[in-house]
């Protein structure tokens, strides 16, 4: 294991805003998953149709899938940078580029 890489995996948070039955979301998830296999980062999916996620549904109801890539500015407080966003369709390379940018903010 490479210690530096382990630190970076904790330095970037990626959130996929999605909904069930969304074909574009499935394609987007596949692209993010492929990058995640090569370059670990904190990854989560958020279904905007879950009642507790109504604030996100109000923002992204007609835009999913949406991807947020953020650097963690303060590990103790979990303070995050403003998100870099991708909407609707993206490539693995676009995801990897944003993760790389977020990692560089930590240096």
C-alpha positions, 0 to 999 in steps of 0.5 A, a space after each residue: 500500500 502507498 501511504 500517500 495514495 491512502 491520504 488522497 483517498 480521504 482528501 476527495 469526496 465524490 457524490 452521485 445524485 441519482 434516481 431509480 430507473 434512470 438509464 443515464 444514471 446507470 451509465 454515469 455510475 458505471 463511469 464513476 465506478 471504473 475511475 473509483 477502481 483505479 483511483 480511490 476516493 470517498 464515494 457515495 450515491 444519493 437518491 434524490 427521490 428518497 423523502 429525506 433528500 427532498 432539498 436535493 430533489 428540489 435542486 436536481 429533479 430534472 438534471 440527474 445524474 449530477 456528480 459533485 467532486 469536492 476536496 476535503 479542506 479540513 479533515 477534522 471538520 469535514 469542511 468541503 470545497 465548492 463542488 465541481 459538477 458534471 451533469 447528465 453525461 460524462 466520460 471516465 476521463 472527465 471524472 478522473 480529471 476532476 478528482 485529480 484537480 481536487 487532489 491538487 487542492 490538498 497539496 
